[in-house]
Amino acid sequence: MTTTTSLTKTFSRHPATLVAPETAKLLALGEQRGWNFFVLGQAPLPTEPVRLDNWLVTPVELDSSSVPARTLERVHHIYASGLRPKGFVLVHEAPKLLAAPLTSTSRSTSKDLSTLLSNPTVQKVGIVVALAVGAAVLVGLVLLALALVVAVASMALMAMLVFGAVALDPILVAVTEDGYWVEVDRWLTQ
């Protein structure tokens, strides 16, 4: 007699038919207590933070996020019922930041300017041009400073939005001995 195992798609909220007894017991505990436990998929327990598309998966012992009392109570009840998951991970939404800028290589050629610069007319024109360039550089520096202030303010706002999104919806996941990932709780951070 063979049994088949079917899993839900990753991050789906549909129940899964499982042959793994430990995972079935964990899901039954959640159902018994009125908690919405469900299987996210099957994968090994990571030993270090891992990025999966727009998600950051971190073993709970390496994550410094605060966990609500409600979630800690659920973990307590899991252990009190005799279940021993292989480990827990925290999953954070972590949208990728801006793409790295494209780089281009440019080649410059050098010329011998000594004969050109020795001409007195060129020297006088050079002084006038140097004064004009100096004034333009000064105006440019003022504009650059203003642009830098705007850029830094924009980047600070962007960083606040990105870090706010990262902290939006942590999910505590129990990873069972047989490698099933079961969502234990999720919450909004403020």
Backbone as a ProteinNet text record, in pm:
[ID]
protein_1_A
[PRIMARY]
MTTTTSLTKTFSRHPATLVAPETAKLLALGEQRGWNFFVLGQAPLPTEPVRLDNWLVTPVELDSSSVPARTLERVHHIYASGLRPKGFVLVHEAPKLLAAPLTSTSRSTSKDLSTLLSNPTVQKVGIVVALAVGAAVLVGLVLLALALVVAVASMALMAMLVFGAVALDPILVAVTEDGYWVEVDRWLTQ
[TERTIARY]
84.9	0	89.4	70.2	151.8	66.7	131.5	62	126.3	48.2	100.9	98.6	191	200.1	172	81.1	59.9	81.2	148	176.6	104.8	80.2	28.1	144.3	113.1	218	274	395.7	459.9	375.1	361.5	287.5	139.5	84.4	-58.1	-126.4	-249.4	-322	-413.7	-398.8	-483	-425.9	-513.9	-462.4	-389.8	-295.8	-218.4	-248.4	-249	-260.5	-118.8	-91.5	44.4	51.1	161.7	184.6	281.3	342.1	438.3	363.3	376.8	298.3	328.1	453.1	486.2	419.6	421.7	359.9	208.7	150.6	6	-32.8	49.7	21.7	30	127.4	141.4	19.5	-25	-143.9	-268.3	-277.7	-391.9	-393.3	-275.5	-267.4	-318.5	-274.7	-320.8	-471.8	-525.8	-670.5	-745.7	-694.1	-756.5	-762.3	-657.9	-650.7	-709.3	-756.2	-815.5	-712.5	-590.3	-484.6	-479.1	-444.2	-443.8	-306.3	-266.9	-141.7	-164.9	-66.9	-76.3	62.6	70.4	198.4	233.6	357.5	407.6	480.2	537.2	612.7	707.2	803.6	901.4	1040.1	1131.1	1268.7	1352.4	1484.2	1569.1	1568.4	1602.6	1615.2	1744.1	1736	1859.1	1940.1	2071	2158.9	2204.3	2172.7	2206.9	2097.4	2089	1985	1994.6	1877.6	1868.5	1764.5	1795.6	1699.3	1634.3	1501.4	1423.7	1330.1	1363.9	1289	1273.6	1150.8	1128.3	1114.3	1171.1	1161.1	1298.9	1314.3	1436.7	1401.9	1465	1439.3	1558.8	1534.1	1641.6	1610.8	1706.8	1685.9	1657.7	1561.9	1514.7	1627.4	1727.2	1835.9	1928.1	1918.8	2002	1924.5	1796.3	1710.7	1684.4	1697.1	1678.1	1540.3	1449.5	1315.2	1240.8	1157.3	1074.2	956.8	918.4	810.7	698.2	574.1	462.3	439.7	379.6	349.8	260.1	165.9	75.5	153.7	257.5	338.9	421.1	478.5	555.2	466.1	340.8	246.3	222.5	212.9	194.2	314.6	434.6	555.6	555.8	517.7	510.3	414.6	297.2	198.8	248.2	324.4	381.4	471.5	559.9	651.5	576.2	477.6	400.6	323	286.6	213.6	306.7	438.2	534.4	595.7	555.4	611.9	746.4	840.6	974	1014.9	975.8	1020.4	1172.9	1223.5	1369.1	1421.3	1340.8	1379	1270.3	1296.6	1203.7	1280	1210	1267.1	1169.3	1224.1	1142	1154.7	1041.7	1037.7	989.9	1070.3	1036.5	1020.9	923.5	914.2	1030.5	1108	1226.5	1240.6	1169	1180.2	1322.7	1362.2	1498.1	1513.8	1631	1660.3	1686	1720.4	1747.9	1858.5	1847.3	1949.9	2080	2189.5	2321.3	2332.3	2397.9	2409.6	2498.7	2465.1	2547.3	2676.9	2785.9	2913.6	2959.1	3024.8	3081.1	3226.4	3306.4	3447	3469.5	3543.8	3575	3724.7	3764.7	3908.4	3937.6	4041.3	4080.2	4219.7	4241.1	4372.7	4439.8	4570.1	4643.8	4721.9	4740.3	4813.1	4923.6	5020.5	5127.8	5080.7	5058.4	5005.3	5112.3	5234.7	5338.8	5354	5347.9	5364	5244.9	5126.8	5006.3	5005	5044	5039.9	5149.5	5253.1	5360.4	5324	5218.4	5173.8	5112.4	5160.7	5109.8	4960.4	4909.9	4767.4	4684.1	4729.3	4658.8	4663.4	4774.4	4785	4684	4667.2	4570.2	4427.9	4399.9	4267.2	4247.5	4355.4	4349.2	4309.5	4361.3	4327.4	4178.6	4129.1	3986.7	3900.9	3941.2	3866	3872.6	3989.5	4004.3	3911.5	3900.8	3808.8	3663.4	3628	3490.7	3461.7	3558	3540.8	3531.3	3614.1	3608.1	3471	3414.2	3279.9	3177.6	3190.8	3097.6	3110.5	3233.2	3255.3	3191.5	3205.7	3145.3	2993.8	2932	2787	2750.9	2831.6	2807.9	2815.9	2913.1	2926.6	2806.2	2756.2	2637	2518.2	2500.9	2392.3	2411.8	2536.1	2566.5	2533.9	2566.5	2535.6	2384.7	2308	2162.3	2110.6	2165.6	2124.3	2159.6	2274.6	2316.6	2221.7	2180.1	2085	1953.2	1905.7	1781.6	1799.3	1912.7	1938	1945	2014	2025.9	1888.4	1810.8	1676.4	1590.1	1600.8	1525	1568.4	1698.9	1749.3	1705.4	1704	1660.3	1512.8	1431.9	1290.6	1273.6	1349	1342.5	1384.8	1490.9	1538.3	1432.1	1365.5	1260.2	1147.3	1111.4	1006.1	1048.6	1172.3	1221.2	1230.3	1291.2	1303.7	1167.4	1076	939.8	873.7	897.9	840.5	902	1031.7	1098.2	1036.6	1000.6	948	796	733.5	589	523.5	570.1	495.6	584.9	646.6	723.5	631	681.8	608.5	698.5	645.9	719.6	680.2	781.7	759.4	831	759.3	820.5	862.7	988	1037.1	1042.5	963.1	954.6	1074.8	1091.6	1203.2	1201.3	1082.3	1071.3	1075.9	1110.7	1136.6	1015.9	899.7	783.2	787.7	751	748.5	602.7	575.1	439	434.5	348.2	333.4	266.7	333.4	281.8	206.6	260	194.8	257.3	182.3	233.5	173.2	245.4	199.8	252.1	190.5	236.4	321.6	434.9	517	485.1	513.9	481.4	600.1
-117.7	0	123.9	208.5	329.5	449.3	543.5	667.7	779.4	873.7	988.1	1109.9	1195.6	1320.5	1434.2	1520.5	1639.1	1761.1	1856.4	1980.8	2095.6	2196.1	2318.5	2394.2	2487.2	2571.9	2661.1	2704.7	2788.2	2911.8	2943.9	3059	3054.5	2934.8	2917.5	2891.6	2928.1	2906	2784.2	2701	2583.1	2468.8	2386.6	2274.6	2174.1	2103.6	2004.4	1865.8	1767.3	1629.6	1581.4	1537.8	1503.1	1360.5	1293.6	1163.1	1174.5	1290.6	1311.7	1332	1239.2	1247	1370.8	1411.7	1527.6	1653.9	1669.4	1787.1	1781.5	1664.2	1648.4	1682.4	1641.9	1673.7	1824.2	1890.3	2034.7	2106.5	2064.2	2124.5	2097.3	1976.3	1942.3	2028.2	2052.6	2139.5	2279.4	2331.9	2464.5	2468.2	2364.5	2359	2348.3	2265	2245	2375.9	2457.1	2581.1	2700.7	2677.7	2786	2876.3	2824.7	2901.1	2859.6	2952.6	2927.3	2876.8	2757.6	2697.6	2641.9	2655.1	2590.2	2569.5	2476.4	2439.2	2537.1	2588.7	2677.7	2599.7	2488	2408.1	2315.7	2264.5	2173.7	2214.3	2232.1	2272.2	2248.2	2240.5	2224.3	2350.5	2332.1	2443.8	2518.5	2648	2722.6	2746.9	2756	2783	2928.6	3003	3144.9	3215.7	3348.6	3421	3392.6	3378.1	3346.6	3438.2	3493.9	3575.1	3486.6	3483.9	3412.4	3513.1	3556.7	3661	3782.6	3815.3	3933.3	3898.2	3785.6	3740.6	3719.2	3754.4	3726.8	3624	3506.6	3396.5	3386.6	3399.1	3399.1	3300.4	3213.2	3127.9	3216.5	3175.4	3261.3	3301	3214.2	3248.7	3357	3385.7	3489.7	3619.1	3621.6	3736.8	3812	3942.8	4023.2	4088.2	4047.7	4106.8	4072.7	4164.9	4135.6	4049.7	3956.8	3862.9	3889.3	3901.2	3929.5	3816.5	3851.5	3753	3641.8	3676.2	3577.1	3468.9	3509.1	3414.7	3328.2	3389.4	3312.5	3211	3247.6	3154.4	3033.3	3058.6	2947.8	2853.2	2909.5	2826.4	2745.5	2809.6	2740.3	2620.5	2640.1	2531.7	2420.6	2456.4	2353.6	2261.1	2320.4	2240.4	2166.9	2232.6	2169.1	2047.3	2047.5	1932.6	1817.3	1836.6	1730.6	1736.9	1833.1	1846	1917.5	1872.7	1932.9	1959.8	2078.3	2111.1	2113.9	2092.6	2097.8	2237.5	2337.9	2476	2572.1	2699.8	2805.3	2907.1	2966.9	3076.1	3192.8	3311.6	3430.7	3469.7	3496.4	3534.7	3679	3763.2	3904.9	3937.6	4022.2	4073.9	4169.9	4149.8	4232.8	4261.8	4363.1	4395.4	4430.4	4389.9	4419.4	4569.2	4617.5	4759.3	4791.5	4913.3	4954.9	4871.8	4849.2	4772.8	4851.5	4779.1	4842.5	4920.5	5034.4	5113.5	5042.2	5066	5010.6	5089.7	5022.1	5092	5087.3	5191.9	5193.7	5236.2	5183	5221	5325	5425.3	5529.1	5538.5	5566.3	5579.3	5724	5773.1	5909.5	5906	5999.1	6009.2	6135.7	6132.1	6251.2	6308	6439.9	6509.1	6593.3	6627.5	6714.4	6858.5	6924.3	7060.1	7166.5	7126.4	7224	7333.1	7300	7403.8	7496.9	7445.7	7526.6	7624.3	7580	7664	7769.7	7757.4	7857.1	7982.4	7982	8096.1	8200.6	8333.9	8438.5	8465.9	8459.5	8484.6	8377.3	8253.6	8141.2	8157.8	8212.9	8232	8335	8447.3	8549.3	8494	8423.7	8362.3	8261.3	8193.3	8093.1	8154.7	8276.6	8343.5	8378.1	8433.7	8469.7	8343.4	8238.4	8111.8	8055.1	8065.9	8014.7	8088.3	8222.7	8298.6	8258.4	8241.5	8200.8	8060.8	7972.6	7835.3	7836.7	7919.2	7929	7973.5	8074.6	8121.7	8012.2	7943.3	7834.6	7720.1	7690.6	7584.9	7623.3	7748.6	7794.3	7780.6	7825.4	7810.2	7661	7583.1	7438.6	7372.5	7415.7	7359.5	7392.4	7513	7552	7465.4	7448.4	7364.9	7218.9	7173.1	7035.6	7014.8	7113.4	7102.8	7093.7	7176	7169.1	7033	6985.3	6854.2	6743.8	6755.1	6655.8	6654.3	6772	6779.5	6712.6	6740.1	6678.1	6527	6482.6	6339.2	6268.2	6326.7	6264.3	6256.7	6361.7	6360.8	6254.6	6243	6140.5	6000.8	5980.5	5848.6	5814.5	5911.9	5887.1	5847.3	5915.9	5881.4	5741.6	5710.6	5578.1	5470.2	5495.9	5398	5375.2	5480.7	5464.4	5378.5	5401	5321	5175.7	5152.6	5016.2	4943.7	5006.4	4940.9	4923	5013.9	4996.6	4876.9	4854.6	4738.6	4610.2	4613	4493.1	4451.4	4547	4516.6	4504.2	4500.4	4500.9	4372.8	4259.7	4138.4	4018.9	4016.7	3898	3777.2	3662	3536.5	3439.8	3378.6	3275.2	3141.4	3066.7	2938.3	2829.6	2721.8	2603.7	2511.5	2465.4	2369.3	2234.3	2140.1	2009.6	1923.4	1814	1722.2	1670.3	1658	1608	1720.3	1841.3	1951.6	2032.3	2009.3	2089.8	2222.4	2330.1	2464	2496.5	2516.1	2541.8	2681.9	2766.6	2901	2891.6	2947.3	2946.5	3076.7	3189.8	3318.3	3422.6	3526.9	3647	3767.6	3876.9	3997.5	4119.2	4231.1	4359.4	4426.5	4481	4558.4	4704.9	4780.6	4923	5007.5
0	0	0	-93.9	-101.3	-63.8	-1.4	31.5	-46.8	-83.4	-158.6	-69.6	-95.5	-21.3	-117.2	-81.2	-164.1	-77.1	-131.8	-58.8	-125.3	-49	-107.8	-169.7	-254.3	-311.1	-201.3	-218.9	-119.1	-90.4	38.4	89	52	41.1	16.4	149.7	162.8	287.2	279.3	178.5	165.9	247.7	307.8	387	299.1	357.3	283.2	338.7	252.2	294.7	318.5	441.6	478	528.9	506.7	565.8	681.6	699.4	807.3	938.1	1033.1	1156.7	1241.3	1251.3	1334.6	1281.5	1150	1089.1	1107.4	1091.2	1110.1	1254.5	1352.2	1492.5	1517.1	1454.2	1469.9	1412	1295.8	1234.9	1319.6	1376	1460.8	1587.1	1645.4	1762.9	1728.2	1614.9	1572.9	1553.4	1491.5	1469.3	1602.8	1691.4	1823	1901.9	1893.8	1970.4	1894.2	1772.3	1693.5	1628	1610	1544.5	1398.9	1315.4	1171.6	1125.7	1170.4	1124.5	984.8	898.3	768.4	711.7	618.7	559	448.3	454.1	350	241	275.9	180.2	253.6	181.3	241.7	194.6	291.3	261.4	386.4	369.3	488.1	574.3	700.8	795	763.1	731.2	701.8	829.4	813.5	928.4	931.6	827.2	819.8	740.9	748.4	674.5	524.1	462.8	319.6	258	140.6	66.6	-38.9	-38.5	-138.6	-202.9	-322.7	-391.8	-300.6	-261.4	-177.4	-30.2	11	149.1	207.6	334.8	408.5	515.4	506.6	599.4	692.3	823.6	922.2	1034.1	1066.1	1183.9	1305.4	1387.6	1496.4	1591.6	1610.6	1702.8	1646.7	1516.6	1455	1430.1	1464.3	1436.8	1566.5	1563.3	1684.2	1690.2	1602.4	1602.1	1730.2	1773	1890.4	1844.8	1931	1901	1999.3	1950.1	2040.6	2141.5	2254.7	2360.2	2305.8	2219.8	2160.8	2087.3	2015.2	1939.5	2034.1	2136.5	2234.9	2306.1	2330.8	2392.6	2301.3	2172	2077.7	2081	2083.6	2090.1	2219.4	2330.1	2458.3	2448.7	2388.6	2376.5	2283.3	2182.1	2093.3	2175	2254.2	2336.4	2448.2	2509	2616.6	2566	2439.2	2383.2	2347.2	2365.9	2337.5	2198.7	2119.2	1984.4	1992.2	1911.4	1908.1	1763.2	1711.1	1574.7	1567.6	1449	1428.1	1457.2	1427.6	1452.7	1409.2	1430.9	1391.6	1307.2	1212.8	1133.6	1135.3	1121.4	1101.4	955.6	894.4	753.5	748.6	684.4	671.2	523.5	493.7	358.2	339.8	234	211.7	63.1	14.4	-127.9	-164	-282	-326.9	-344.9	-314.2	-329.1	-474.7	-502.5	-639.5	-700.8	-830.8	-900.5	-903	-910.7	-917.6	-1048.5	-1046.2	-1169.2	-1271	-1396.1	-1503	-1510.4	-1537.9	-1549.5	-1694.4	-1733.8	-1868.5	-1857.1	-1943.3	-1941.3	-2049.1	-2014	-2112	-2124.5	-2244.1	-2271.1	-2307.9	-2252.2	-2286.8	-2347.3	-2437.2	-2501.4	-2453	-2442.5	-2399.5	-2517.5	-2516.2	-2622.5	-2559.1	-2637.6	-2589.9	-2602.5	-2486.2	-2485.6	-2462.3	-2448.6	-2413.4	-2519.1	-2647	-2750.1	-2753.3	-2732.2	-2734.1	-2616.3	-2498.3	-2380.4	-2375.9	-2458.6	-2458.6	-2538.4	-2615.1	-2694.1	-2600.6	-2604.5	-2513.8	-2531.2	-2652.8	-2676	-2608	-2621.5	-2558.3	-2406.7	-2354.7	-2210.3	-2160.8	-2239.1	-2199.1	-2206.3	-2313.3	-2326.8	-2214.9	-2179.2	-2072.5	-1939.9	-1912.1	-1786.5	-1783.8	-1896.4	-1905.1	-1890.3	-1960.9	-1953.1	-1811.1	-1748.3	-1611.4	-1515.9	-1532.2	-1447.3	-1473.2	-1600.2	-1634.6	-1581.4	-1597.4	-1547.7	-1394.9	-1330.1	-1184.1	-1136.5	-1203.9	-1167.7	-1194	-1306.1	-1338.6	-1237.2	-1196.7	-1098	-965.1	-925.5	-800.9	-805	-914.5	-930.6	-932	-1002.8	-1009.1	-872.8	-790.7	-656.6	-568.9	-582.2	-506.4	-549.8	-681.6	-731.8	-690.6	-693.5	-652.8	-504.5	-422.3	-279.9	-257.9	-330.6	-319.9	-367.1	-478.6	-530.2	-431.5	-366.8	-267.5	-148.6	-102.8	8.5	-30.7	-151.2	-199.4	-212.3	-265.1	-281.6	-146.9	-51.1	81.1	147.7	135.8	193.7	125.8	-5.4	-78.5	-37.5	-24	15.5	157.9	245.1	382.4	384.3	306.1	297.2	240.2	135.4	73.7	173.1	248.3	346	453	496.2	595.7	540.2	414	352.4	337.3	292.7	273.1	406.6	506.9	636.4	701.4	674.9	724.4	660.3	530.4	461.6	511.5	541.7	591.3	723.9	805.3	937.6	937.7	820.8	812.2	860.7	816.2	844.5	873.6	990.3	1024.4	1037.6	998.7	1009.4	1085.2	1192.4	1262.7	1202.6	1160.1	1094.1	1172.6	1202.4	1263.1	1150.4	1155.6	1056.8	1128.5	1079.7	1145.2	1106.7	1179.8	1152.7	1009.8	952.3	815.3	711.6	754.5	661.7	618.2	680.1	644.2	718.6	648.7	706.3	739.7	867.6	914.3	974.9	919	974.6	1110.6	1210.7	1347.2	1375	1329.1	1352	1261.1	1236.2	1166.7	1233.7	1227.9	1295.9	1223.5	1252.2	1197.2	1301.7	1261.4	1352.7	1334	1435.7	1426.9	1450
[MASK]
++++++++++++++++++++++++++++++++++++++++++++++++++++++++++++++++++++++++++++++++++++++++++++++++++++++++++++++++++++++++++++++++++++++++++++++++++++++++++++++++++++++++++++++++++++++++++++++

